[in-house]
Amino acid sequence: MAPSTGSSSLRSRCSLPNLLVWLLNLSLLALAAAALGPVLLLRPRPTPFGWAVISVHAATLLTALAALCAHLAAARLRLAAYTSFALAALCCHALLAAAFVLHRDSSLRLLESARDRREQLVLAFLEVALLLAMLLAQAGALAATCVVSRRWAREHREVETEKAAVARKRGREMARVQAVSAAAAEAGVKAVDDKVMRSSSGKKVHWANDDGFDEC
């Protein structure tokens, strides 16, 4: 039972959805780390808007790192908590990308960069590209994680059902063995009782013959 469970767990961890989750979270980790560069290059001492962008990237880093650690440790993620963080990160990526695309000048003014206009536009374009890449990676990782979590839950239910079936079968076998043992013991006791009764009746007849009581 244990080897089969271990092999199925190994197969489930090496399956395509798990590999996809691992690759997406790894790419998300790299993208979030790379996205810190344009913000810090625009202004090494960030403004409040810059700190907001950095906090979004830091939260994405932590979410991807937690998912990677859970995957490597073969642990199950708390799907509700992970989904909440992933959805929050998705919304933040979308809002930041929309802010840089639709309100580029206002966003750059909020960052208060001392660089020239061309460098600011290049760094802003790089930030938008990384945000959109993170948006896609986060959406894919969330979808793949939901699929893997459902698969793990189904496999867990199958394993528990198999364990219950094995336990019931073992219980029936033990009950049958106990019934056979009880029947054998009862038959042995009955045989001993019959033997004792035959021996006792033979002794009574022998004593009666010794006392002179012959049968007519």
Secondary structure as a PSIPRED ss2 file (coil, helix, strand):
# PSIPRED VFORMAT (PSIPRED V4.0)

   1 M C   1.000  0.000  0.000
   2 A H   0.000  1.000  0.000
   3 P H   0.000  1.000  0.000
   4 S H   0.000  1.000  0.000
   5 T H   0.000  1.000  0.000
   6 G H   0.000  1.000  0.000
   7 S H   0.000  1.000  0.000
   8 S H   0.000  1.000  0.000
   9 S H   0.000  1.000  0.000
  10 L H   0.000  1.000  0.000
  11 R H   0.000  1.000  0.000
  12 S H   0.000  1.000  0.000
  13 R H   0.000  1.000  0.000
  14 C C   1.000  0.000  0.000
  15 S C   1.000  0.000  0.000
  16 L H   0.000  1.000  0.000
  17 P H   0.000  1.000  0.000
  18 N H   0.000  1.000  0.000
  19 L H   0.000  1.000  0.000
  20 L H   0.000  1.000  0.000
  21 V H   0.000  1.000  0.000
  22 W H   0.000  1.000  0.000
  23 L H   0.000  1.000  0.000
  24 L H   0.000  1.000  0.000
  25 N H   0.000  1.000  0.000
  26 L H   0.000  1.000  0.000
  27 S H   0.000  1.000  0.000
  28 L H   0.000  1.000  0.000
  29 L H   0.000  1.000  0.000
  30 A H   0.000  1.000  0.000
  31 L H   0.000  1.000  0.000
  32 A H   0.000  1.000  0.000
  33 A H   0.000  1.000  0.000
  34 A H   0.000  1.000  0.000
  35 A H   0.000  1.000  0.000
  36 L H   0.000  1.000  0.000
  37 G H   0.000  1.000  0.000
  38 P H   0.000  1.000  0.000
  39 V H   0.000  1.000  0.000
  40 L H   0.000  1.000  0.000
  41 L H   0.000  1.000  0.000
  42 L H   0.000  1.000  0.000
  43 R C   1.000  0.000  0.000
  44 P C   1.000  0.000  0.000
  45 R C   1.000  0.000  0.000
  46 P C   1.000  0.000  0.000
  47 T C   1.000  0.000  0.000
  48 P H   0.000  1.000  0.000
  49 F H   0.000  1.000  0.000
  50 G H   0.000  1.000  0.000
  51 W H   0.000  1.000  0.000
  52 A H   0.000  1.000  0.000
  53 V H   0.000  1.000  0.000
  54 I H   0.000  1.000  0.000
  55 S H   0.000  1.000  0.000
  56 V H   0.000  1.000  0.000
  57 H H   0.000  1.000  0.000
  58 A H   0.000  1.000  0.000
  59 A H   0.000  1.000  0.000
  60 T H   0.000  1.000  0.000
  61 L H   0.000  1.000  0.000
  62 L H   0.000  1.000  0.000
  63 T H   0.000  1.000  0.000
  64 A H   0.000  1.000  0.000
  65 L H   0.000  1.000  0.000
  66 A H   0.000  1.000  0.000
  67 A H   0.000  1.000  0.000
  68 L H   0.000  1.000  0.000
  69 C H   0.000  1.000  0.000
  70 A H   0.000  1.000  0.000
  71 H H   0.000  1.000  0.000
  72 L H   0.000  1.000  0.000
  73 A C   1.000  0.000  0.000
  74 A C   1.000  0.000  0.000
  75 A C   1.000  0.000  0.000
  76 R C   1.000  0.000  0.000
  77 L C   1.000  0.000  0.000
  78 R C   1.000  0.000  0.000
  79 L H   0.000  1.000  0.000
  80 A H   0.000  1.000  0.000
  81 A H   0.000  1.000  0.000
  82 Y H   0.000  1.000  0.000
  83 T H   0.000  1.000  0.000
  84 S H   0.000  1.000  0.000
  85 F H   0.000  1.000  0.000
  86 A H   0.000  1.000  0.000
  87 L H   0.000  1.000  0.000
  88 A H   0.000  1.000  0.000
  89 A H   0.000  1.000  0.000
  90 L H   0.000  1.000  0.000
  91 C H   0.000  1.000  0.000
  92 C H   0.000  1.000  0.000
  93 H H   0.000  1.000  0.000
  94 A H   0.000  1.000  0.000
  95 L H   0.000  1.000  0.000
  96 L H   0.000  1.000  0.000
  97 A H   0.000  1.000  0.000
  98 A H   0.000  1.000  0.000
  99 A H   0.000  1.000  0.000
 100 F H   0.000  1.000  0.000
 101 V H   0.000  1.000  0.000
 102 L H   0.000  1.000  0.000
 103 H C   1.000  0.000  0.000
 104 R H   0.000  1.000  0.000
 105 D H   0.000  1.000  0.000
 106 S H   0.000  1.000  0.000
 107 S H   0.000  1.000  0.000
 108 L H   0.000  1.000  0.000
 109 R H   0.000  1.000  0.000
 110 L H   0.000  1.000  0.000
 111 L H   0.000  1.000  0.000
 112 E C   1.000  0.000  0.000
 113 S C   1.000  0.000  0.000
 114 A C   1.000  0.000  0.000
 115 R C   1.000  0.000  0.000
 116 D C   1.000  0.000  0.000
 117 R H   0.000  1.000  0.000
 118 R H   0.000  1.000  0.000
 119 E H   0.000  1.000  0.000
 120 Q H   0.000  1.000  0.000
 121 L H   0.000  1.000  0.000
 122 V H   0.000  1.000  0.000
 123 L H   0.000  1.000  0.000
 124 A H   0.000  1.000  0.000
 125 F H   0.000  1.000  0.000
 126 L H   0.000  1.000  0.000
 127 E H   0.000  1.000  0.000
 128 V H   0.000  1.000  0.000
 129 A H   0.000  1.000  0.000
 130 L H   0.000  1.000  0.000
 131 L H   0.000  1.000  0.000
 132 L H   0.000  1.000  0.000
 133 A H   0.000  1.000  0.000
 134 M H   0.000  1.000  0.000
 135 L H   0.000  1.000  0.000
 136 L H   0.000  1.000  0.000
 137 A H   0.000  1.000  0.000
 138 Q H   0.000  1.000  0.000
 139 A H   0.000  1.000  0.000
 140 G H   0.000  1.000  0.000
 141 A H   0.000  1.000  0.000
 142 L H   0.000  1.000  0.000
 143 A H   0.000  1.000  0.000
 144 A H   0.000  1.000  0.000
 145 T H   0.000  1.000  0.000
 146 C H   0.000  1.000  0.000
 147 V H   0.000  1.000  0.000
 148 V H   0.000  1.000  0.000
 149 S H   0.000  1.000  0.000
 150 R H   0.000  1.000  0.000
 151 R H   0.000  1.000  0.000
 152 W H   0.000  1.000  0.000
 153 A H   0.000  1.000  0.000
 154 R H   0.000  1.000  0.000
 155 E H   0.000  1.000  0.000
 156 H H   0.000  1.000  0.000
 157 R H   0.000  1.000  0.000
 158 E H   0.000  1.000  0.000
 159 V H   0.000  1.000  0.000
 160 E H   0.000  1.000  0.000
 161 T H   0.000  1.000  0.000
 162 E H   0.000  1.000  0.000
 163 K H   0.000  1.000  0.000
 164 A H   0.000  1.000  0.000
 165 A H   0.000  1.000  0.000
 166 V H   0.000  1.000  0.000
 167 A H   0.000  1.000  0.000
 168 R H   0.000  1.000  0.000
 169 K H   0.000  1.000  0.000
 170 R H   0.000  1.000  0.000
 171 G H   0.000  1.000  0.000
 172 R H   0.000  1.000  0.000
 173 E H   0.000  1.000  0.000
 174 M H   0.000  1.000  0.000
 175 A H   0.000  1.000  0.000
 176 R H   0.000  1.000  0.000
 177 V H   0.000  1.000  0.000
 178 Q H   0.000  1.000  0.000
 179 A H   0.000  1.000  0.000
 180 V H   0.000  1.000  0.000
 181 S H   0.000  1.000  0.000
 182 A H   0.000  1.000  0.000
 183 A H   0.000  1.000  0.000
 184 A H   0.000  1.000  0.000
 185 A H   0.000  1.000  0.000
 186 E H   0.000  1.000  0.000
 187 A H   0.000  1.000  0.000
 188 G H   0.000  1.000  0.000
 189 V H   0.000  1.000  0.000
 190 K H   0.000  1.000  0.000
 191 A H   0.000  1.000  0.000
 192 V H   0.000  1.000  0.000
 193 D H   0.000  1.000  0.000
 194 D H   0.000  1.000  0.000
 195 K H   0.000  1.000  0.000
 196 V H   0.000  1.000  0.000
 197 M H   0.000  1.000  0.000
 198 R H   0.000  1.000  0.000
 199 S H   0.000  1.000  0.000
 200 S H   0.000  1.000  0.000
 201 S H   0.000  1.000  0.000
 202 G H   0.000  1.000  0.000
 203 K H   0.000  1.000  0.000
 204 K H   0.000  1.000  0.000
 205 V H   0.000  1.000  0.000
 206 H H   0.000  1.000  0.000
 207 W H   0.000  1.000  0.000
 208 A H   0.000  1.000  0.000
 209 N H   0.000  1.000  0.000
 210 D H   0.000  1.000  0.000
 211 D C   1.000  0.000  0.000
 212 G C   1.000  0.000  0.000
 213 F C   1.000  0.000  0.000
 214 D C   1.000  0.000  0.000
 215 E C   1.000  0.000  0.000
 216 C C   1.000  0.000  0.000
